[in-house]
């Protein structure tokens, strides 16, 4: 099992996120690794956890989609690609792809096997660059997975969603497939190095959301409304207690940096 990481955090107009580099090249380069990984991970996951997968038919097999899920555990980023009927891409810290030791090479291969794209974390323009690279993946008709909460929940509650996922959906026209993951926090709690065996895990895919009625991606009000709709759908699937607040506070000055890099917003 790989070390803990924070993949697929919502490339976020509300807080610090990530800077990606050449994801389209990474997508092409890791195709064979991904297919091999699925051949291994799918039967292994089914053997160990016997996951209950609901609503797979809700995932469109063609065209750009954004898979937006709650986030409870490291293994969410294994469970979702394994459960999804099509290839899913998410962002992961670039350090997981750069190891030169035997363990480092294994981690890099593992991350590619579950569809990860390397990113470097940053804020301001770097955050916008991350959104832009994810947009490129969607423009290629691919599926991108994000965690709107931004990081894992340590208490099992569902936190307020950040608006990067809504920005991508409104900018590209991609539909959002909400996902509720249940039980992964018991299978591998935050801080654990190895998963527990035999824990019941459920992955629920909801019906795709067309968010275009909220308005322009440049409108803060539209992004907030679309994000709230996404989080309501996730809540209906995950049945978590609502926290009503963000999971973490962005570093001081982060929001101001992003605002300075944005075009003038229409509220």
N, C-alpha and C positions, 0 to 999 in steps of 0.2 A: 504494500500500500504506500502511496506517496505521502509526503508531508502535507500538513494542512495548508490551504491556500484560499484565496478569495476570488474565484473566477466569476466572470459574468456579472459583476456588480454593474448596476445601471450607469452607463456613461451619462453623467449627471449634470444638469444645468443648475442643480442646487448645491453641489459640493465637489470635493476633489475626486478625481477619477484617474483615467489612464490615457497614455499616449500609445497608439498602436503603430506598427510598422509593417508595411507591405503584406496585408492580410491575404490579398488575392494570390500572391506567390505562395504563401504558407498553405492556403487551401489546396492549391494544385499539388504542392509537394507532399502533403500528408494524406492524400486520398487513399493510397494503398495501405498506409498504417492504420487509418480509420477503419477501413473494411476488415482488416485483420483483427483489429481490436474488438470490433463488434462480434466477430466470429468467436472470440474468446470470452468477452465480457457477458454477452447475452446468456449463454448457457450457465456460466458460473454464477451470475447474479440470480438467475431463476432457481438454481440448485440451492444456494445459500439462503436466500430471502423469500423465494416464492412470491414475488411482488404481485399485488393486485393492480392491474392496469385498467383504468376506465376511460372511455371516451376517445380511444385512439382514432376512431373514424372522424373525429372533429378536426384533426390536423390535416389541412390541405396538402396534397402530395406534390403540387406544382406551385410555382410562383413564390414571391417573397412573403415570409411570415415572421412575426416576432413572437417567440415563446416567452411569456412573462410568468415567473413562478415565485412563490414564497421561498424562503431560504432558511433551512434549519441545520444543515450539516454539510461537511465536505462532500459526502457521497451523493448529495443532490445532483452534482455535476457528473455523476456516473449514472444515477437512476434515470434522469431525464433523457439523455442520449440513448440509453438502452431501451427505454420505454417508447420513445418516439418512432413513428413509422418511416421517418426520413432523416437524412443527415442534419445534425444541428451543430452550429458553431457558437462558441462563447469566448469571452476574453479571459486570459489568465496572466498572472505576473510573468514578465519575461525571464525572471531569474530561474523559473522552473524549466526553461529550455536551454540554459547556458551551462549546466554542469558538465564537467569533463571526466569525472570519476565514473566508475561503473554504476554507482547509485544515481549519479546525475544524469547519465545517459538513459537509465531506466525510467527516471522521472520524466524526462523530455519525451521519450517514446510513449509513455503512458498518457501524457497530456495530449499529444497529437492523436492518440488512439480514441480519445473521447471528444475530439473535434475542437480542441482549444486553439486559440490564436494568441500569440505572445503580445503583451502590451507593456509599456513602461508607465508607471503611475505619475500623475502630475495634476496641475490645476490650471485654471484660466484657459489659455489657448490650447494647451495640451488636452484639456477636457473636450474642447470643441473638435480637435483633431481626431480624438477617439470616436466621437459621434459621427464624424465624416467618414471614417474608415468603416464603421458599421453600416453606414448608409450605402457605401460601395458594395458591400456584401449583399445587401437587400436589392440593390440595383441589378445585381447579377442573378436575381431570382432565388437566392439562398435563404435558409432559415437561420435566424439569430436568436440565441437565448439570453435573457437578461433577468437579473434579480432586482426589481424596483426598490426593494428595501435598502439596497446598497451593501449590506453585509449580513452575516448570519444572526438569527435571533438566538440569544443565549437563555431566554426564559420561556420560549415557546409561543410568545405572543406575535401577532402580525403587526408590523410597524407601518407607519405612513410611507407611501411610495414617493420616490423622487421622480422628477419629471422628464428625465432623459429618454425613457421608453416612449412616452407620449410624443416627445419631439420627433423621434425617429418615425413613429407611426404616422403622424400628421404630415411630416415632410415627404415621406416616400409613398404614402397611401397603402402601406402594408397593413394587413389585418393582424390583430393581436390574439393569440391563443392563450387564454389564462390557464395556469396549472396550479393545482393544489397538491403538495407533497406532504404525506403524513407518515410519521414513524421513523424518519431518517435520523432525527435527533436522538432517538433511543438506540438506533443501530450504531451510530457513531457520534456521540456528543461532542460539542466544542471542547477542544483540549485533548481529546483522545487520539492516540497514535494508530490504533487498530480498530476495525469495526467489530461489533459483537455479532455473533452468529445466531440465526434463527429468529431474528426480530421481524415482526410483520411490518411491511412497507407498502403503502398505497400511493399510486400516482394517478391523479385525475386530470384529464384534459377537458377543458370547457369548450363551448362553442366559440368560433372566431368572432372577434369584435371589430366592427367597422366604426372607427372613431371620427370619420370625416365631418360628422355633424357638429363637432365641437369648434371647428373653425381653423384658422391658420396656425402653423407651427410657431410663428413669430409672436403669437399672443400668449402672454403668461397665463391669462385666464383660461384660454383653450387648453393649454398644456396641463394646468391643474385639474380642470374638469375631466379631461381624458384620463389622466392618471388615477383620479378617484374612481372612475368607472372601472378601470382595470383592477384596482385593488378591491373593489366591491365584488367583482367576479372571482378573484382569487380567494377572498374570504368565504364566499359561498361554497367553494370547493374544499378549502382546507379546514373550515369550521374552527379556526383559531380564535382566541380572545383578541380583541382589538386593543392595541397599545395607545393609539391616538396621537403618537409623537414619532419623530424620526428616530432611527436606531442609533445614530451617532451624530454629533455636532461637527460640521465641517471645520477645518482649521481656520484660524482667524485670518480674515482677508480673502478667503477663497471665493466667496460669493461675489465680492466686489470685483475681483479679477475677471470672473466669468462675465459679469455685467458689462465691463469695459470692452470685452472682446466681442460682445453681441451687437448686432444691428439694433437700432432703436426698436423697442418692443411696442406693439399696439395692444393696450390693455383691454 
